[in-house]
């Protein structure tokens, strides 16, 4: 730790990952982003990385929940008839030929992947844009529960994950990314996004994150 302007600044993972004040943010682990029958796969996206990292996400969530720690599930939602989509957002959604109707509210594609199971006490936050903080109650939920640190997992690395990670920092949370529990349908973009986040935030394996949290809990 260091002191700057009279404020204590935690720097290392061991200092930052305090169980009582750390939340796991589960970003968009939904069928349309992971399953071979989902919208992204049907648009010709490569789902190999998403499928390879999904077991790591399942394990991390299960372990986190078993420790009784705060967990927030975030899901991307599209409203019928484009009611949540501006013209500018629609341009971004269809720029690579995929349907703009992925994760349609109430659909199979919007459902969490098999094995991704919120507990009764776990908040579920719906969002209309990549950033999980934009227009949602996420910041209020975290602050109401004494959270000052967020561990981020999910999809897509260069999109919703990175957007949320940036906002985490901008909303004054210590921010940690589990590098083997984030994924994308574009391996090149995934690698580039992780490289950038390693320069600005804290990035570690899911196992190391969990080991430190367990050690700090004892």
N, C-alpha and C positions, 0 to 999 in steps of 0.2 A: 504494500500500500504506500501511497504517497499523499502528501498534503499540499494542496494548491489553493491559494486565496482563502485559507482557513477551512477548506473542505477536504474530507477524507475521500480519496479516490481509490477504489478497488481495481486492481490491474490484472491479476492472474485468474485462471479458471477456478483455482482453489479458493480464492477470495470472493469470487463473484457468484459461484453456484451454491448459494445458501438455500436449502430446501424450503424454508418457510416463506421466502420471498421470490422464488423462481417458479415460473409457469412454463409448461410445454404448450406451444402453439402448433396445432396440427392443421396444415394448410392444404385444402383441396385434394384430399386423398379420395377421389371420386371416380366412378366407373368410366366416365367419358375421357378422363385423363390417363387411365391405366389399363383398361381392359381392351382386349383385341377386338371386341365388338363395339367399342366406344366411338364417339365422333372423331377423336383425334386419329385413331387407328384407321378408320374408314376414309379419312382424308389422306392416307398414305404416310402418316407419321410412323417413325420407328419407335416401337414401344419396348425395345430390349432393355434399356437402362431403367425405365420405370418398373418393369417386371422384375429386374434384378435387385432393385433397392426396396421394393415393397415389403419383403420379409423383414428387413431391418427396421422399417417404420412400424410394422406390427409389433415387433419385439420391444421397441423402445416405448411405444404407447403402453403395452401391457406391463412392462417393468415400472414405468412411471406411475401408472395407476396403482400397482401393487404396493408402492411406497406411500400411497395416500396423498400424493402431491397434486397441486392445482393443474388442471388440464383444460384447454379450450380447443374445441373443434370448430374450424372455419370451413365454410363451403361456398363455392362460387354458384350463383344462381342467375338464370336467365328468365325473365318474365315473358308471358305469352304476348304475341303480336309486337314484340320489340318495345314494350312499354318502359323498360329500364335502359334502353339503348339510344344514345344520341347518334346523329349522322357520323360524327367524328369517331365515336367508339365503334360503330358498325364497320367503318372503313378498316380499322385495326383488326377487328375480329375476322374479316373475310380476306385479308390481304394475301394469304397463302392458299386460298381455295377451299378452306374448310367451311362447314355450315356455321352460321352465326347462332344457331340454336342449341349449342352444347350446354350441358347441365341445366336443361329446362326444368323449372320448378316442378317438383312432384314426380319427375321421370326417373327411370332406372339409371340413366346417365348421371343424374345429379346425386344419386345415392352414394353413401360411403362404400368403398370397396369391402369385399368380404374380409372379416377379421378386424375391421376398424370399428370399434364399438364404444361409443360414449357411455359413461355411467350415468345414472339418474342425476347426479350432482354436477356433471360436466356441462358447462355452458356450450351452446352451439350458436355460432355467429354467422349469419348469411351476409354475403357481400355481392355487389353488382359490378365491382371493378377489381383489378388485381390486388391492390393495397387493402389489407384486412382492416386497416384503421379508417379508411375513407368512407364516411357516411354510416359508420357502424357504432355499436356500443362497446367495442373492444377495449379502448383506453379506460373507460369508466369501470368495466368489469375488473380489469387488472388492478387499477388503483384502489377500488373498493375492497379488494382482497389482499392489500399490502404487498403487491408484486412490484419489484423494481428490476427484475431480470427475466428475459424471455429466451427460451430455447426453441428454435424454429426448425420444423421438419415439413416435408411434403412436396408439392409440385405447383407449378413448374419452376425449376431453379432460377432461370433467367427472367421469369415473368412474375407470378404471384409471390414466390418465395422472396426474391430479391426486392420487390416492391415493398413487401411487408417488413423485411429486415431493415431497409432504409428508414421506414416510418418508425420502427421500434427505436432506432437511435435518435430520430428527430423528436420523438415523444419522451426522450430522456430515460430510456431503459437500457441497461446493459444487455447486449445482444450476442447470442451464441448460435451458430449454425452447426447442425450435425451433418457432416459432409457425406456420410454414407447413408443418410436417411432423407436426402433430397434427390429429386430426379427430374428429368426432362425428356421430351421426345426428340430432342436435338442434342446429341452428345457434345458437339462443338460449342454450342451456346452454353450448355451446362458447365463445361470446363472453364470457359471464359468468365462466366458469372462467379464461379467459385474462386477463381484466381483474383478477381476484383475484391470479393468479400474477404478473402484472406488478408488483403492489404489494409482493410478498414475495420473489420470486426473480428470476433473470436470464432474460429472454426476448428472443430475437433471431431473425432469419431464418436458415434453414439455410445460405444462401450466406455470410452474415456469419460464422457460427460456423466454417464450413469454411475461409474465407479466413484467419481468425485462427489456427486450428490449423496451417494450412500455413505461415503466416509464422513461427510459433513453432517449427516443425519445422526450418526452415532456419537 
